[in-house]
């Protein structure tokens, strides 16, 4: 049981005065970097990452910046403490594969409560940092009714109304079962999953303004940032590269095929990957990462941040065909503040707004709701 739980728990200020530039020289000071998050109504489901900064003239590999000997503790509003264990590579989690039944029980009983404040303490031999977050209480989402959408060529299409509450208030144990065996969970609980057809073309795969499969609404005035996670439950399905009668790459037994891994052999690939190498597609999605066998894939789950409602759900939210677990998370103030800074480093003079005293990174919390939807390969497409 311990291993099962563990496996499923599987990111110079410049002042202007007239025409005179007065640079302020800042002395570099090494600090810790901590990333952590917790979710209401669940135990801790994500690792805490602990590393340190490095000066620009320090000759060191990024993998050597992980901190392995930290003491990490999560404290609730009643001063109950949950200690974390080191998993290596700067990752910390309350249990490991070798945890005792007592440790697993303590972990499972430490449920994050919405509306309450939690404190994260990280200590090393030379440093100690603290961060606090108030967990959002809840989030409610509803489907928008079907509506008409006009394509660039004038064609009128209808969007769908998708059930975005088909999982209800799913528990942690049920979520674990769902992820471990999606088909069995859906069948055993008689869950009705709506289907959307993924289509290519000017109307469907051009931008955020492309045809929406369905639309979700929520009370946006109650939240600062909503994080949407799309987890493709059928992403790892392997099979032969699909046939293509127009391809010059030929298989002696079956004819032309899509050579996803560029090896001139029709062999195994991720058959549910939504694959497109056109320029417009790459502009929005970027190039495909590839594994050691040159098999293309996409990061799973994928994350988007939004603020406004209603939110159209279009092609950009999906990287794989098959069953999708979509989660809407109402995030804490600390998450909004961090991403109001510059976490992706577009401005080298602007640091993200961290809520970790004396360190960098962010400790945030969220309340979430999830649903299932099935993305079908259009019959007219590959």
C-alpha positions in Angstrom: 0.0 0.0 0.0 2.9 2.3 0.9 4.4 1.9 -2.5 1.1 2.3 -4.3 0.4 5.6 -2.6 3.9 6.7 -3.2 3.9 5.9 -6.9 0.7 7.8 -7.6 2.1 10.9 -6.0 4.0 11.1 -8.8 8.6 24.0 -11.4 19.6 45.6 -10.5 17.1 47.9 -10.0 17.9 50.9 -12.4 17.1 54.4 -11.2 16.6 57.2 -13.7 17.5 60.7 -12.7 17.5 63.1 -15.6 20.0 61.6 -18.1 22.3 60.2 -15.4 22.3 56.4 -14.8 23.1 55.6 -11.2 23.6 51.8 -10.9 23.3 50.4 -7.5 25.9 47.6 -6.9 24.4 44.7 -5.0 26.4 42.1 -3.3 25.4 38.5 -4.1 24.1 36.5 -1.2 23.3 32.8 -1.4 19.8 31.8 -0.5 17.6 28.8 -0.5 15.0 28.2 -3.2 11.8 26.4 -2.1 8.7 25.4 -4.1 5.7 23.8 -2.4 2.0 23.6 -2.7 -0.9 22.0 -0.9 -4.6 21.4 -1.9 -7.7 21.6 0.2 -9.5 18.3 1.3 -6.4 16.2 0.3 -3.3 15.1 2.1 0.0 16.5 0.7 0.1 15.3 -2.9 3.2 17.0 -4.2 6.9 17.0 -3.3 8.6 20.0 -1.8 11.6 21.1 -3.9 14.6 22.6 -2.1 17.7 24.0 -3.8 20.0 26.9 -3.5 21.0 29.9 -5.6 24.4 30.2 -7.3 26.4 33.3 -8.3 27.0 33.9 -12.0 30.7 33.2 -11.6 30.3 29.9 -9.6 31.4 26.9 -11.6 28.7 24.4 -10.7 26.2 22.1 -12.5 22.5 22.9 -11.8 22.0 19.3 -10.5 24.5 20.0 -7.8 22.4 22.9 -6.4 19.8 20.5 -4.9 19.8 20.5 -1.1 19.7 16.9 0.3 20.0 17.4 4.1 17.2 19.9 4.8 14.6 19.5 7.6 11.2 20.2 6.1 8.0 20.5 8.3 4.5 21.5 7.5 2.5 22.9 10.4 -1.3 23.4 10.5 -3.3 26.1 12.4 -3.6 23.8 15.4 0.3 23.5 15.5 0.1 19.8 14.4 3.4 19.1 12.5 3.9 16.8 9.5 7.6 16.0 8.9 9.0 15.3 5.4 11.5 12.8 4.2 14.3 13.4 1.7 13.7 11.5 -1.6 16.9 12.7 -3.2 17.5 15.4 -5.8 16.2 18.1 -3.5 12.7 16.5 -3.3 10.9 16.0 0.1 7.7 14.2 0.8 6.0 12.9 4.0 6.4 9.2 3.1 8.7 7.1 1.0 8.7 3.5 -0.2 10.3 2.5 3.1 7.8 4.3 5.4 6.2 2.4 8.3 2.5 1.9 8.5 2.4 4.5 11.4 4.1 7.1 9.1 1.7 6.3 6.3 -1.3 6.6 8.7 0.0 10.0 10.0 0.4 11.2 6.5 -3.1 10.2 5.4 -4.7 11.7 8.4 -3.0 15.1 7.8 -5.8 16.5 5.6 -5.4 20.1 4.3 -8.4 22.1 5.4 -9.8 24.9 3.3 -9.9 28.4 4.9 -7.0 27.7 7.3 -3.4 28.9 7.4 -0.5 26.5 7.0 3.2 27.2 7.7 6.1 25.6 5.9 9.5 25.5 7.7 12.7 24.5 5.9 16.0 24.3 7.9 19.5 23.5 6.8 22.8 23.6 8.6 23.3 27.3 7.6 19.8 28.6 7.0 16.2 28.5 8.1 13.2 29.9 6.2 9.5 30.1 6.8 6.5 30.6 4.5 2.7 30.8 5.2 -0.4 30.3 3.0 -4.1 30.5 3.6 -5.8 27.7 1.7 -8.8 28.7 -0.5 -12.0 27.2 0.8 -13.6 25.9 -2.4 -14.2 26.3 -6.1 -17.4 25.6 -8.1 -17.5 25.3 -11.8 -20.5 24.9 -14.2 -20.8 24.1 -17.9 -22.0 26.9 -20.2 -24.8 26.0 -22.6 -24.0 25.0 -26.2 -23.7 28.0 -28.5 -22.9 28.8 -32.1 -19.3 29.6 -33.3 -18.4 31.2 -36.6 -15.3 29.9 -38.3 -13.0 32.2 -40.4 -14.6 30.9 -43.6 -18.1 31.7 -42.3 -19.1 28.2 -41.4 -21.3 28.0 -38.3 -20.6 25.3 -35.8 -22.2 24.4 -32.5 -20.1 24.0 -29.3 -21.0 21.2 -26.8 -22.3 21.3 -23.2 -20.0 19.0 -21.3 -20.7 17.8 -17.8 -17.9 19.3 -15.7 -19.1 17.8 -12.4 -19.1 14.1 -13.2 -16.6 13.3 -10.5 -18.4 15.2 -7.7 -16.4 15.7 -4.5 -14.0 12.9 -5.3 -11.9 11.7 -2.3 -8.2 11.2 -2.2 -8.5 7.4 -2.2 -10.9 7.5 -5.1 -8.6 9.8 -7.0 -5.8 7.3 -6.5 -8.0 4.5 -7.8 -9.0 6.6 -10.8 -5.4 7.4 -11.8 -4.3 3.8 -11.2 -7.1 2.2 -13.4 -9.2 4.8 -15.1 -11.4 2.4 -17.2 -12.3 0.3 -14.2 -13.1 3.3 -12.0 -15.4 4.8 -14.7 -17.2 1.5 -15.2 -17.5 0.7 -11.6 -19.0 4.1 -10.7 -21.2 4.4 -13.8 -19.6 7.8 -14.7 -20.9 9.4 -17.9 -18.0 10.9 -19.7 -18.7 13.4 -22.5 -16.7 13.2 -25.8 -15.3 16.0 -27.9 -13.8 15.6 -31.4 -10.3 16.9 -31.9 -10.0 18.5 -35.3 -7.2 20.2 -37.3 -7.6 23.2 -39.6 -8.0 27.0 -39.7 -11.1 26.9 -37.5 -9.8 24.5 -34.9 -6.0 24.8 -34.4 -5.0 28.4 -34.9 -5.1 30.3 -31.6 -6.8 30.9 -28.2 -9.7 32.2 -30.3 -10.2 28.9 -32.2 -13.3 26.8 -32.0 -14.1 25.9 -28.3 -15.2 22.3 -27.7 -17.0 23.5 -24.6 -17.0 26.4 -22.1 -16.6 26.4 -18.3 -17.8 29.2 -16.0 -17.0 30.0 -12.4 -17.2 33.0 -10.0 -14.1 34.8 -11.2 -14.6 37.7 -8.8 -13.9 35.3 -5.9 -10.5 34.2 -7.2 -7.3 35.9 -8.3 -5.8 33.1 -10.5 -7.3 29.8 -11.6 -4.8 27.0 -12.5 -6.1 24.4 -15.0 -4.4 21.1 -15.2 -5.0 18.6 -18.0 -3.9 15.1 -17.2 -4.1 12.7 -20.1 -4.9 9.3 -18.5 -4.2 7.4 -21.8 -0.9 9.2 -22.6 1.3 6.2 -22.2 -0.5 3.9 -24.6 2.1 2.5 -27.0 1.5 1.0 -30.5 2.8 0.9 -34.0 3.3 4.2 -35.8 0.1 5.0 -37.7 -0.2 4.3 -41.4 -0.1 7.1 -44.0 -0.8 6.2 -47.7 0.8 9.5 -48.8 4.1 9.0 -47.0 7.3 8.2 -48.8 8.5 6.3 -45.7 7.4 2.7 -46.4 7.0 -0.5 -44.3 7.5 -3.7 -46.4 4.4 -5.2 -44.8 1.9 -2.4 -44.5 3.0 0.5 -46.8 3.5 4.2 -45.9 3.5 5.3 -42.3 4.2 8.3 -40.0 7.8 7.9 -39.0 7.5 9.7 -35.6 11.0 8.9 -34.4 12.8 9.4 -37.8 14.4 5.9 -37.9 12.9 4.6 -41.2 11.3 1.7 -39.3 7.7 1.3 -38.4 8.0 0.6 -34.7 6.5 1.6 -31.3 5.4 5.1 -30.5 2.9 7.0 -28.2 -0.1 6.4 -30.3 -2.4 8.8 -28.4 -0.1 11.8 -28.9 -1.7 14.6 -30.9 1.0 15.0 -33.5 1.3 18.0 -35.9 4.5 19.6 -37.2 3.0 22.4 -39.2 4.5 25.9 -38.5 1.3 27.3 -36.9 1.0 24.4 -34.6 4.7 24.7 -33.5 4.3 28.4 -32.9 1.6 27.8 -30.2 2.8 24.4 -28.9 6.5 24.5 -29.5 8.6 21.5 -30.7 8.0 18.1 -29.3 10.4 16.9 -26.6 11.9 13.5 -27.4 13.0 10.6 -25.3 16.2 8.6 -25.6 14.7 6.7 -28.5 13.6 9.9 -30.3 9.9 9.2 -29.6 8.0 12.5 -29.4 5.9 13.3 -26.3 4.3 16.2 -24.5 4.6 17.2 -20.8 1.7 15.5 -18.9 -0.1 17.0 -17.0 -0.1 20.4 -18.8 -0.9 23.6 -16.9 -2.6 26.9 -17.8 -3.2 30.0 -15.7 -6.4 31.9 -16.3 -8.4 34.7 -14.5 -11.6 35.3 -16.5 -14.9 33.4 -16.7 -16.4 32.0 -18.8 -13.4 30.0 -20.1 -13.5 28.4 -23.5 -11.7 25.0 -23.7 -10.2 24.6 -27.1 -7.4 22.5 -28.8 -4.6 24.2 -26.7 -5.7 22.3 -23.6 -5.1 18.9 -25.0 -1.9 17.1 -26.1 -3.2 13.5 -26.2 -6.3 11.7 -27.4 -8.3 9.6 -24.9 -9.5 10.1 -21.4 -8.6 13.4 -19.8 -8.7 14.4 -16.1 -9.2 18.2 -16.0 -8.7 20.0 -12.7 -9.6 23.6 -12.0 -7.7 25.0 -9.0 -8.5 28.2 -7.1 -5.0 29.4 -6.0 -3.9 31.4 -2.9 -2.8 35.0 -2.9 0.8 33.8 -2.8 0.5 32.1 -6.2 -1.0 35.2 -7.8 1.7 37.4 -6.3 4.5 35.1 -7.5 3.2 35.0 -11.1 2.6 38.7 -11.0 6.4 39.0 -10.8 8.6 37.4 -13.4 8.9 33.7 -12.7 9.9 32.8 -16.3 12.8 35.3 -16.3 11.7 37.6 -19.2 13.2 40.6 -17.4 16.5 39.9 -15.7 16.1 42.9 -13.4 12.7 41.7 -12.0 12.4 38.9 -9.5 9.2 36.9 -8.8 7.4 38.0 -5.7 8.2 35.2 -3.2 6.3 34.6 0.1 9.2 32.7 1.6 11.0 34.9 4.1 14.7 35.0 3.4 14.5 32.8 0.3 13.2 32.5 -3.2 10.4 30.4 -4.6 6.8 30.1 -3.5 4.6 28.2 -1.1 1.0 28.3 -2.3 -2.2 26.5 -1.8 -5.4 25.7 -3.7 -8.9 24.3 -3.7 -9.7 22.1 -6.6 -12.5 20.4 -8.5 -12.0 17.8 -11.3 -14.0 16.1 -14.1 -13.4 13.6 -16.9 -13.8 14.3 -20.6 -12.8 12.1 -23.6 -10.9 13.5 -26.6 -11.7 11.6 -29.7 -9.5 11.4 -32.8 -11.6 12.8 -35.7 -12.4 10.1 -38.2 -11.2 12.3 -41.1 -7.8 12.9 -39.5 -4.8 10.8 -38.7 
